[in-house]
Amino acid sequence: MTADRKAGQSMDSVFPHLTAQKLPRLISIKDADFSTVDAVFCCLPHGTTQVPILLSLLIPLHFHIRFSGSSMDVFFSQEIIKRLPTSLKIVDLSADFRLRDISEYEEWYGQPHKAVELQKEVVYGLTELLRDDIKKALLVANPGCYPTSVQLPLVPLLKANLIKHDNIIIDAKSGDTGAKEANLYSEIAEGISSYGVTRHRHVPEIEQGLSDVAQSKVTVSFTPHLMPMIRGMQSTIYVEMAPGVRTQDLYQQLKSSYEVVIWFLLCVICIKARY
């Protein structure tokens, strides 16, 4: 288990509630021997993952680094990446590798992408939809929370052409552990507030996944809300069904798509608007 400022300390001194877990002492990334592990979970903040993954995991290989001002461009060929042990799986929990479009990443996260060539090798880690690709992947981009709750129900419906590609409205709610900003108790308790309206960073990730399966550009109206609960998430999604499609058709499509997923509980409630 690696750390930055806490390197050298025991895990229970950093998180006392984990004392009973008997976890190993924290070490710095540069001191980690990645040849002895089967999988790596990278839990760094957005914008800080690309270079550590490259430097820590690919340092034994030959590559070229070019410094340009304060930024660093790292170039890797596909052959270099293929030389990594196929048994080593890297799962990045930040958003640094989720967006395939480099310009979109730079627009939404406000900084240049530092591993452009490596981005081409990344597999988006939504297991229920890309299980086979993930099995073969070297680097997996762990999906965002809201995109997971939105794509799981919508992707099978778009793939089967059961719903229209436009007028998709997502009313999402998250517990306070998902909020980016620190909040006072009085700002969260007994209330609800929207945030990131029209500019939430999960929008391009959602639209990327939906556009892939629809094979055309899909845009959504997405509004997240902060709820006074410790954790959890709920996304209420409004869609227009394709001509001739019934509510039962949506249910059957989702049921057949996730019948092998043991944790997936399917419940469809349809409210028909009357004009």
C-alpha positions in Angstrom: 0.0 0.0 0.0 1.6 3.3 -1.1 1.2 6.8 0.0 2.7 10.3 -0.5 2.9 12.4 2.7 2.0 9.4 4.9 4.7 7.1 3.6 6.4 5.2 6.4 3.4 5.4 8.7 1.2 2.5 9.7 -2.3 2.4 8.3 -3.9 2.4 11.7 -2.1 5.6 12.6 -3.6 7.3 9.6 -7.0 5.6 9.8 -7.6 4.3 13.4 -10.8 2.6 12.5 -8.8 0.1 10.3 -6.6 -1.1 13.3 -8.2 -4.5 13.3 -7.4 -5.1 9.6 -3.6 -5.7 10.1 -2.7 -3.8 6.9 0.9 -3.4 5.8 2.9 -0.2 6.5 2.5 2.5 3.9 5.5 3.0 1.5 6.2 5.6 -1.2 5.4 4.8 -4.8 9.0 4.9 -5.8 9.8 2.1 -3.3 7.1 -0.2 -4.4 8.1 -3.5 -6.1 5.3 -3.9 -8.7 6.8 -7.1 -10.0 5.4 -9.0 -7.0 1.8 -7.9 -7.3 -1.0 -9.1 -9.5 -3.1 -5.9 -9.6 -2.7 -2.2 -8.8 -5.5 0.1 -7.7 -4.5 3.8 -8.2 -6.5 6.1 -6.0 -4.8 9.4 -6.6 -6.8 12.7 -7.3 -7.8 13.7 -10.8 -4.9 15.1 -12.8 -2.2 13.3 -10.7 -2.5 9.8 -11.9 -1.1 9.8 -15.5 2.5 10.4 -14.7 2.8 8.2 -11.6 1.3 5.2 -13.5 3.8 5.8 -16.3 6.8 6.4 -14.1 6.1 3.8 -11.4 4.9 0.9 -13.6 6.7 1.4 -16.8 10.1 2.7 -15.5 11.9 -0.6 -16.2 11.1 -0.2 -19.9 12.8 2.0 -22.4 10.9 5.2 -23.2 11.5 8.8 -24.0 10.5 11.7 -21.7 10.5 15.3 -23.1 10.2 18.2 -20.7 8.6 21.3 -22.1 8.3 24.2 -19.6 6.3 23.0 -16.6 4.6 20.1 -18.5 6.0 16.7 -19.3 5.1 14.8 -22.5 5.6 11.0 -22.2 5.6 9.0 -25.3 5.2 5.2 -25.4 4.8 2.9 -28.4 2.2 0.1 -28.3 5.1 -2.4 -28.3 6.4 -1.0 -25.0 3.0 -1.4 -23.4 2.6 -4.9 -24.7 5.9 -5.8 -23.0 4.3 -5.4 -19.6 3.3 -8.6 -17.8 -0.1 -9.6 -19.0 -1.0 -10.8 -15.5 -0.6 -7.2 -14.1 -3.9 -5.3 -14.1 -3.9 -1.5 -13.4 -7.2 0.0 -12.3 -7.2 3.8 -12.1 -10.0 5.2 -9.9 -9.5 8.8 -11.0 -11.0 10.3 -14.1 -7.6 10.7 -15.8 -8.2 7.9 -18.3 -12.0 7.8 -18.7 -12.4 10.2 -21.6 -10.9 9.0 -24.9 -11.1 12.4 -26.5 -8.0 14.2 -25.2 -9.4 17.6 -26.0 -12.5 16.9 -23.9 -10.4 15.8 -21.0 -8.4 19.0 -21.2 -11.6 21.1 -21.4 -13.5 19.5 -18.5 -10.5 18.9 -16.2 -8.6 22.1 -17.0 -5.1 20.6 -17.7 -3.2 18.8 -20.5 -3.3 15.1 -20.7 0.2 13.7 -19.9 -0.2 10.2 -21.3 -1.8 10.6 -24.7 -0.3 7.4 -26.2 -1.2 5.3 -23.2 -4.8 6.5 -23.4 -5.2 4.5 -26.6 -4.6 1.3 -24.6 -7.2 2.0 -21.9 -10.4 0.0 -21.5 -13.4 1.7 -19.8 -14.1 -0.4 -16.7 -17.9 -0.8 -16.7 -17.8 -4.5 -16.0 -21.4 -5.4 -16.7 -21.0 -4.0 -20.3 -17.4 -4.6 -21.2 -16.4 -7.7 -19.2 -14.5 -9.5 -21.9 -12.5 -6.4 -22.9 -11.6 -5.7 -19.2 -10.2 -9.3 -18.9 -7.7 -8.6 -21.6 -6.9 -5.0 -20.6 -3.6 -3.7 -19.2 -5.1 -0.4 -17.9 -8.7 -0.1 -16.8 -10.4 3.3 -16.2 -12.8 2.8 -13.3 -16.1 4.5 -14.2 -17.4 7.5 -12.3 -20.3 7.1 -9.9 -23.0 9.0 -11.7 -22.0 7.5 -15.1 -22.3 4.0 -13.7 -25.8 4.7 -12.4 -26.9 6.2 -15.7 -25.2 3.9 -18.3 -26.3 0.6 -16.7 -30.0 1.2 -17.5 -29.7 3.2 -20.6 -27.0 1.3 -22.7 -29.1 -1.9 -23.1 -32.2 0.2 -24.1 -30.2 2.3 -26.6 -28.5 -0.8 -28.0 -31.9 -2.4 -28.7 -33.3 0.9 -30.2 -36.1 0.9 -27.6 -35.7 4.6 -26.7 -35.0 7.8 -28.6 -31.6 9.3 -28.5 -32.8 12.8 -27.6 -34.7 14.3 -24.6 -32.9 12.1 -22.1 -33.2 13.8 -18.7 -31.2 12.6 -15.7 -32.2 13.7 -12.2 -29.4 12.3 -10.0 -28.9 12.4 -6.2 -25.8 11.5 -4.2 -24.9 11.2 -0.5 -22.6 13.7 1.0 -19.5 11.5 0.6 -19.7 12.1 -3.1 -19.6 15.9 -2.8 -16.5 17.5 -4.1 -16.5 20.5 -1.8 -16.3 20.3 2.0 -19.6 21.1 3.6 -20.7 22.1 7.0 -23.3 19.9 8.7 -25.8 22.8 8.6 -25.3 23.0 4.8 -26.2 19.3 4.3 -28.6 18.3 7.0 -32.4 18.5 6.3 -31.8 19.9 2.8 -31.1 19.2 -0.8 -29.1 21.2 -3.2 -28.1 20.9 -6.9 -24.5 21.5 -8.0 -22.4 21.3 -11.2 -25.5 22.3 -13.2 -24.7 22.1 -16.9 -21.0 21.7 -16.1 -20.6 18.6 -14.1 -17.5 16.6 -15.2 -19.4 13.4 -15.5 -21.5 14.7 -18.4 -18.9 13.9 -21.2 -18.3 10.5 -19.6 -22.0 9.7 -19.8 -22.4 11.0 -23.3 -19.3 9.1 -24.5 -20.8 5.8 -23.3 -24.2 6.4 -24.7 -22.9 7.7 -28.0 -20.8 4.6 -28.4 -23.7 2.3 -28.2 -26.1 4.5 -30.2 -23.5 5.0 -32.9 -24.4 8.7 -33.0 -24.0 11.7 -30.8 -26.1 11.6 -27.7 -26.5 14.6 -25.4 -28.2 14.5 -22.1 -29.7 16.9 -19.6 -28.0 16.0 -16.3 -28.5 17.6 -12.9 -26.8 16.2 -9.8 -28.0 16.9 -6.3 -26.5 16.5 -2.9 -28.7 14.7 -0.4 -28.4 14.5 3.5 -27.3 10.9 3.6 -24.0 9.3 4.3 -23.6 7.4 1.1 -25.5 6.1 -1.8 -26.8 7.3 -5.2 -30.1 7.4 -7.1 -30.6 8.4 -10.7 -34.1 9.0 -12.0 -34.0 9.0 -15.8 -36.7 10.2 -18.1 -36.7 8.9 -21.7 -39.0 8.8 -24.7 -39.8 5.3 -26.0 -39.4 4.5 -29.6 -42.7 4.2 -31.6 -44.5 0.9 -30.8 -42.4 0.2 -27.7 -44.1 -0.7 -24.5 -43.0 -0.5 -20.9 -42.8 -4.3 -20.8 -40.3 -4.2 -23.6 -37.9 -2.0 -21.6 -38.3 -4.4 -18.6 -37.6 -7.5 -20.7 -34.5 -5.9 -22.3 -33.0 -5.0 -19.0 -33.9 -8.3 -17.5 -32.2 -10.3 -20.3 -29.2 -7.9 -20.2 -28.5 -8.4 -16.5 -29.9 -11.9 -15.7 -26.4 -13.2 -14.9 -25.5 -10.2 -12.7 -26.3 -11.5 -9.2 -26.5 -8.1 -7.5 -28.8 -6.5 -10.1 -32.3 -6.0 -8.8 -34.7 -4.9 -11.5 -37.8 -2.9 -10.8 -39.4 -0.8 -13.5 -42.0 1.9 -12.6 -43.6 3.7 -15.5 -45.6 6.9 -15.1 -47.3 7.9 -18.3 -47.7 11.7 -18.7 -51.1 12.9 -19.6 -51.6 16.0 -21.7 
